[in-house]
Amino acid sequence: MRAERVFGLIWLLFSLAMAWMATGFEVEFAYEPVGPKAWPLTLAGLMAIASLIMLVRPHAAAAWPAAPVMIRIGLLIIALLGYAWVFQWLGFPLATALMTVVVGRLFGGRWPACLLAGVAMGGGLYFFFDRLLDVVLPLGRVFR
């Protein structure tokens, strides 16, 4: 089986699981017009469409990446799971900043650039979503 089809199948299962988990998101009061389900369901739908494209029409030259790339992919998955795990506790700005630094380093970025990007992404996205779009994001226990 081609590498792209295997990845497409795994990604399709992941996006379906994500959509199933998002259907359980409930809040006691409506703090946004669309509720907390909209973003994860939209993202899961787009991911499912992309994975179906990979399953139906794989690229002819797709092959398994070399071992160092697979290790980085595994570390990226671990980092994403860690981001989800610490999101409420650390809050959006700090968790996003740390995730940005980790992803930057995994893709070969230098420490100063990754740290600067992390601060810009964490603070900038928090300001954009929380202050400009009125999307409530957790500050975490660190900033309380």
Accessible surface in RSA format (square Angstrom, percent):
REM  Atomic radii and reference values for relative SASA: ProtOr
REM  Chains: A
REM  Algorithm: Lee & Richards
REM  Probe-radius: 1.40
REM  Slices: 20
REM RES _ NUM      All-atoms   Total-Side   Main-Chain    Non-polar    All polar
REM                ABS   REL    ABS   REL    ABS   REL    ABS   REL    ABS   REL
RES MET A   1   172.74  89.5  91.99  60.9  80.75 192.3  98.64  83.9  74.10  98.2
RES ARG A   2   105.72  44.4  95.93  48.9   9.78  23.3  32.67  44.7  73.04  44.3
RES ALA A   3    10.95  10.1   7.03  10.8   3.92   8.9   7.24  10.2   3.70   9.8
RES GLU A   4    38.55  22.1  33.75  25.5   4.80  11.4  10.50  20.3  28.05  22.9
RES ARG A   5    82.68  34.7  82.55  42.1   0.14   0.3  13.08  17.9  69.61  42.2
RES VAL A   6    37.61  24.8  37.17  33.7   0.44   1.1  37.50  32.6   0.11   0.3
RES PHE A   7    94.77  47.4  93.66  58.0   1.11   2.9  94.77  57.5   0.00   0.0
RES GLY A   8     0.00   0.0   0.00   N/A   0.00   0.0   0.00   0.0   0.00   0.0
RES LEU A   9    80.14  44.6  80.14  57.3   0.00   0.0  80.14  56.3   0.00   0.0
RES ILE A  10   100.93  57.4  99.38  74.0   1.54   3.7  99.65  71.8   1.28   3.5
RES TRP A  11    74.12  29.7  74.12  35.9   0.00   0.0  65.70  35.0   8.42  13.7
RES LEU A  12    28.10  15.7  28.10  20.1   0.00   0.0  28.10  19.7   0.00   0.0
RES LEU A  13   105.74  58.9 100.96  72.2   4.78  12.0 101.51  71.3   4.23  11.4
RES PHE A  14   100.64  50.4  95.04  58.9   5.60  14.6  99.74  60.5   0.91   2.6
RES SER A  15     1.04   0.9   0.04   0.0   1.00   2.3   0.25   0.5   0.79   1.1
RES LEU A  16    98.81  55.0  94.00  67.2   4.81  12.1  94.44  66.3   4.36  11.7
RES ALA A  17    48.79  44.9  41.90  64.7   6.89  15.7  47.85  67.4   0.95   2.5
RES MET A  18    39.98  20.7  35.71  23.6   4.27  10.2  31.98  27.2   8.00  10.6
RES ALA A  19    26.64  24.5  26.45  40.8   0.19   0.4  26.64  37.5   0.00   0.0
RES TRP A  20   192.84  77.4 184.16  89.1   8.68  20.4 159.38  85.0  33.46  54.3
RES MET A  21   117.51  60.9 107.72  71.3   9.79  23.3  85.58  72.8  31.93  42.3
RES ALA A  22     0.72   0.7   0.57   0.9   0.15   0.3   0.61   0.9   0.11   0.3
RES THR A  23    70.85  50.4  61.43  62.3   9.43  22.5  50.24  67.5  20.61  31.2
RES GLY A  24    54.84  67.6   0.00   N/A  54.84  67.6  34.44  94.5  20.40  45.7
RES PHE A  25    87.15  43.6  82.04  50.8   5.11  13.3  86.46  52.4   0.69   2.0
RES GLU A  26   130.39  74.9 100.58  76.1  29.81  71.0  52.28 101.1  78.11  63.8
RES VAL A  27    63.24  41.6  35.32  32.0  27.92  67.3  43.10  37.4  20.14  54.6
RES GLU A  28   179.66 103.1 136.79 103.5  42.87 102.1  59.36 114.8 120.30  98.2
RES PHE A  29   141.57  70.8 133.02  82.4   8.55  22.2 141.57  85.8   0.00   0.0
RES ALA A  30    93.99  86.4  57.67  89.0  36.32  82.6  60.22  84.8  33.77  89.5
RES TYR A  31    70.26  32.8  42.88  24.4  27.38  71.3  29.76  22.4  40.50  49.9
RES GLU A  32    27.78  15.9  20.95  15.8   6.83  16.3   7.64  14.8  20.14  16.4
RES PRO A  33   144.42 105.3  98.80  90.1  45.62 165.8 112.39  92.8  32.04 199.1
RES VAL A  34   108.01  71.1  81.00  73.3  27.02  65.1  88.61  77.0  19.40  52.6
RES GLY A  35    17.29  21.3   0.00   N/A  17.29  21.3  14.49  39.8   2.81   6.3
RES PRO A  36    34.83  25.4  22.02  20.1  12.81  46.6  28.72  23.7   6.11  38.0
RES LYS A  37    65.90  32.1  65.90  40.4   0.00   0.0  30.08  27.1  35.82  38.2
RES ALA A  38    33.64  30.9  24.63  38.0   9.00  20.5  33.33  46.9   0.31   0.8
RES TRP A  39   178.56  71.7 174.00  84.2   4.56  10.7 156.68  83.5  21.88  35.5
RES PRO A  40    19.07  13.9  18.73  17.1   0.35   1.3  19.07  15.7   0.00   0.0
RES LEU A  41    65.32  36.4  56.84  40.7   8.48  21.3  57.20  40.2   8.12  21.9
RES THR A  42    75.22  53.5  65.23  66.1  10.00  23.8  49.89  67.0  25.34  38.3
RES LEU A  43    62.32  34.7  61.79  44.2   0.53   1.3  62.32  43.8   0.00   0.0
RES ALA A  44     1.54   1.4   0.54   0.8   1.00   2.3   0.77   1.1   0.77   2.0
RES GLY A  45    32.59  40.2   0.00   N/A  32.59  40.2  31.58  86.7   1.02   2.3
RES LEU A  46   109.50  61.0 103.82  74.3   5.68  14.3 104.18  73.2   5.32  14.3
RES MET A  47    23.28  12.1  20.75  13.7   2.53   6.0  14.52  12.3   8.76  11.6
RES ALA A  48    17.23  15.8  17.23  26.6   0.00   0.0  17.23  24.3   0.00   0.0
RES ILE A  49   100.94  57.4 100.18  74.6   0.77   1.8 100.72  72.5   0.22   0.6
RES ALA A  50    46.37  42.6  42.50  65.6   3.88   8.8  44.94  63.3   1.43   3.8
RES SER A  51     0.00   0.0   0.00   0.0   0.00   0.0   0.00   0.0   0.00   0.0
RES LEU A  52    85.32  47.5  84.91  60.7   0.40   1.0  85.32  59.9   0.00   0.0
RES ILE A  53    93.15  53.0  89.43  66.6   3.72   9.0  93.05  67.0   0.10   0.3
RES MET A  54    39.52  20.5  38.63  25.6   0.89   2.1  26.85  22.8  12.67  16.8
RES LEU A  55    41.60  23.2  33.68  24.1   7.92  19.9  33.83  23.8   7.77  20.9
RES VAL A  56   112.71  74.2  92.90  84.1  19.81  47.7  98.27  85.4  14.44  39.2
RES ARG A  57   185.78  78.0 171.39  87.4  14.40  34.3  66.54  90.9 119.24  72.3
RES PRO A  58    22.05  16.1   4.98   4.5  17.07  62.0   4.98   4.1  17.07 106.1
RES HIS A  59   116.91  63.9 108.69  75.5   8.21  21.0  81.04  83.5  35.87  41.7
RES ALA A  60    84.40  77.6  62.63  96.6  21.78  49.5  63.82  89.9  20.58  54.5
RES ALA A  61    80.22  73.8  50.85  78.5  29.38  66.8  62.00  87.3  18.22  48.3
RES ALA A  62    32.12  29.5   9.52  14.7  22.60  51.4  19.11  26.9  13.01  34.5
RES ALA A  63    78.83  72.5  54.20  83.6  24.63  56.0  58.72  82.7  20.11  53.3
RES TRP A  64   140.15  56.2 118.26  57.2  21.89  51.4 101.85  54.3  38.30  62.1
RES PRO A  65    51.72  37.7  31.91  29.1  19.82  72.0  42.47  35.1   9.25  57.5
RES ALA A  66    66.80  61.4  48.66  75.1  18.14  41.3  60.83  85.7   5.96  15.8
RES ALA A  67    69.90  64.3  58.28  89.9  11.62  26.4  63.09  88.8   6.81  18.0
RES PRO A  68    90.34  65.8  87.02  79.3   3.32  12.1  89.23  73.7   1.11   6.9
RES VAL A  69    53.87  35.4  53.87  48.8   0.00   0.0  53.87  46.8   0.00   0.0
RES MET A  70    81.76  42.3  74.29  49.2   7.47  17.8  72.35  61.5   9.42  12.5
RES ILE A  71   110.10  62.7 103.06  76.8   7.03  16.9 109.13  78.6   0.97   2.6
RES ARG A  72   104.84  44.0 103.55  52.8   1.29   3.1  34.49  47.1  70.35  42.6
RES ILE A  73    70.73  40.3  70.10  52.2   0.63   1.5  70.68  50.9   0.05   0.1
RES GLY A  74    28.51  35.2   0.00   N/A  28.51  35.2  27.73  76.1   0.77   1.7
RES LEU A  75    83.75  46.6  80.43  57.5   3.31   8.3  80.43  56.5   3.31   8.9
RES LEU A  76    42.43  23.6  42.43  30.4   0.00   0.0  42.43  29.8   0.00   0.0
RES ILE A  77    90.48  51.5  90.38  67.3   0.10   0.2  90.43  65.1   0.05   0.1
RES ILE A  78   113.98  64.9 111.86  83.3   2.12   5.1 112.09  80.7   1.90   5.1
RES ALA A  79    18.16  16.7   5.58   8.6  12.58  28.6  15.65  22.0   2.51   6.7
RES LEU A  80    87.35  48.6  82.43  59.0   4.92  12.4  82.64  58.0   4.71  12.7
RES LEU A  81   114.06  63.5 109.43  78.3   4.63  11.6 109.97  77.2   4.09  11.0
RES GLY A  82    28.41  35.0   0.00   N/A  28.41  35.0  27.67  75.9   0.75   1.7
RES TYR A  83    53.01  24.7  48.10  27.4   4.91  12.8  42.88  32.2  10.13  12.5
RES ALA A  84    72.83  67.0  49.46  76.3  23.37  53.2  54.61  76.9  18.22  48.3
RES TRP A  85   211.35  84.8 186.91  90.5  24.44  57.4 163.74  87.3  47.61  77.2
RES VAL A  86    32.87  21.6  32.39  29.3   0.48   1.2  32.87  28.6   0.00   0.0
RES PHE A  87    45.58  22.8  45.58  28.2   0.00   0.0  45.58  27.6   0.00   0.0
RES GLN A  88   128.76  72.0 121.46  88.8   7.30  17.4  57.24 121.8  71.52  54.2
RES TRP A  89   128.15  51.4 126.24  61.1   1.90   4.5 110.90  59.1  17.24  28.0
RES LEU A  90    18.27  10.2  18.27  13.1   0.00   0.0  18.27  12.8   0.00   0.0
RES GLY A  91     0.00   0.0   0.00   N/A   0.00   0.0   0.00   0.0   0.00   0.0
RES PHE A  92    20.50  10.3  20.50  12.7   0.00   0.0  20.50  12.4   0.00   0.0
RES PRO A  93    19.43  14.2  17.93  16.3   1.50   5.5  18.40  15.2   1.03   6.4
RES LEU A  94    54.70  30.5  52.45  37.5   2.25   5.7  54.70  38.4   0.00   0.0
RES ALA A  95     1.64   1.5   0.00   0.0   1.64   3.7   0.33   0.5   1.31   3.5
RES THR A  96    11.54   8.2  11.53  11.7   0.01   0.0  11.53  15.5   0.01   0.0
RES ALA A  97    15.93  14.6  15.81  24.4   0.12   0.3  15.93  22.4   0.00   0.0
RES LEU A  98    87.94  49.0  87.61  62.7   0.33   0.8  87.79  61.7   0.14   0.4
RES MET A  99    24.81  12.8  20.95  13.9   3.87   9.2  21.84  18.6   2.97   3.9
RES THR A 100    28.07  20.0  21.67  22.0   6.40  15.2  20.84  28.0   7.23  10.9
RES VAL A 101    16.29  10.7  16.29  14.7   0.00   0.0  16.29  14.2   0.00   0.0
RES VAL A 102    63.30  41.7  60.46  54.7   2.84   6.9  63.02  54.8   0.28   0.8
RES VAL A 103    44.87  29.5  44.87  40.6   0.00   0.0  44.87  39.0   0.00   0.0
RES GLY A 104    21.78  26.9   0.00   N/A  21.78  26.9  20.76  57.0   1.03   2.3
RES ARG A 105    96.27  40.4  81.82  41.7  14.44  34.4  17.67  24.2  78.60  47.6
RES LEU A 106    27.32  15.2  22.12  15.8   5.20  13.1  25.05  17.6   2.27   6.1
RES PHE A 107   141.69  70.9 113.29  70.2  28.40  73.9 113.88  69.0  27.80  79.6
RES GLY A 108    61.62  76.0   0.00   N/A  61.62  76.0  33.91  93.1  27.70  62.0
RES GLY A 109    23.62  29.1   0.00   N/A  23.62  29.1  22.07  60.6   1.55   3.5
RES ARG A 110   190.08  79.8 186.63  95.1   3.45   8.2  63.37  86.6 126.71  76.8
RES TRP A 111   136.60  54.8 134.85  65.3   1.76   4.1 118.56  63.2  18.05  29.3
RES PRO A 112   101.13  73.7  90.14  82.2  10.99  40.0  96.66  79.8   4.47  27.8
RES ALA A 113    60.92  56.0  49.35  76.2  11.56  26.3  56.20  79.1   4.71  12.5
RES CYS A 114     5.82   4.4   2.93   3.3   2.89   6.8   2.89   7.3   2.93   3.2
RES LEU A 115    92.92  51.7  91.95  65.8   0.97   2.4  92.30  64.8   0.61   1.7
RES LEU A 116   132.16  73.6 127.49  91.2   4.67  11.7 131.42  92.3   0.73   2.0
RES ALA A 117    42.61  39.2  35.88  55.4   6.73  15.3  42.10  59.3   0.51   1.3
RES GLY A 118     0.16   0.2   0.00   N/A   0.16   0.2   0.16   0.4   0.00   0.0
RES VAL A 119   107.42  70.7 101.84  92.2   5.58  13.4 104.95  91.2   2.46   6.7
RES ALA A 120    61.80  56.8  45.11  69.6  16.70  38.0  56.07  79.0   5.74  15.2
RES MET A 121    85.90  44.5  84.24  55.8   1.66   3.9  53.95  45.9  31.95  42.3
RES GLY A 122     0.65   0.8   0.00   N/A   0.65   0.8   0.65   1.8   0.00   0.0
RES GLY A 123    39.19  48.3   0.00   N/A  39.19  48.3  31.63  86.8   7.56  16.9
RES GLY A 124    37.79  46.6   0.00   N/A  37.79  46.6  31.10  85.3   6.69  15.0
RES LEU A 125    55.99  31.2  55.13  39.4   0.86   2.2  55.13  38.7   0.86   2.3
RES TYR A 126    25.81  12.1  25.81  14.7   0.00   0.0  19.69  14.8   6.13   7.6
RES PHE A 127   112.70  56.4 112.19  69.5   0.51   1.3 112.70  68.3   0.00   0.0
RES PHE A 128    91.22  45.6  91.22  56.5   0.00   0.0  91.22  55.3   0.00   0.0
RES PHE A 129    70.53  35.3  70.53  43.7   0.00   0.0  70.53  42.8   0.00   0.0
RES ASP A 130    21.53  15.1  14.25  14.2   7.28  17.2   0.09   0.2  21.44  21.4
RES ARG A 131   142.38  59.8 119.88  61.1  22.51  53.6  34.59  47.3 107.80  65.3
RES LEU A 132   110.83  61.7  81.60  58.4  29.23  73.5  83.63  58.7  27.20  73.2
RES LEU A 133    91.55  51.0  69.27  49.6  22.28  56.0  73.23  51.4  18.32  49.3
RES ASP A 134   105.94  74.2  97.41  97.0   8.53  20.2  29.76  70.0  76.17  76.0
RES VAL A 135    41.41  27.2  41.32  37.4   0.09   0.2  41.41  36.0   0.00   0.0
RES VAL A 136    93.92  61.8  83.13  75.3  10.79  26.0  83.35  72.4  10.56  28.7
RES LEU A 137    28.85  16.1  21.52  15.4   7.34  18.4  21.54  15.1   7.32  19.7
RES PRO A 138    30.24  22.0  20.74  18.9   9.51  34.6  29.77  24.6   0.48   3.0
RES LEU A 139    66.99  37.3  63.68  45.6   3.31   8.3  63.68  44.7   3.31   8.9
RES GLY A 140     1.27   1.6   0.00   N/A   1.27   1.6   1.27   3.5   0.00   0.0
RES ARG A 141   166.33  69.8 150.53  76.7  15.80  37.6  44.86  61.3 121.47  73.6
RES VAL A 142    77.90  51.3  47.33  42.8  30.58  73.7  55.38  48.1  22.52  61.1
RES PHE A 143   109.51  54.8  79.24  49.1  30.27  78.8  85.17  51.6  24.33  69.6
RES ARG A 144   214.42  90.0 146.97  74.9  67.44 160.6  84.05 114.9 130.36  79.0
END  Absolute sums over single chains surface
CHAIN  1 A    10241.3       8666.2       1575.1       7826.9       2414.5
END  Absolute sums over all chains
TOTAL         10241.3       8666.2       1575.1       7826.9       2414.5
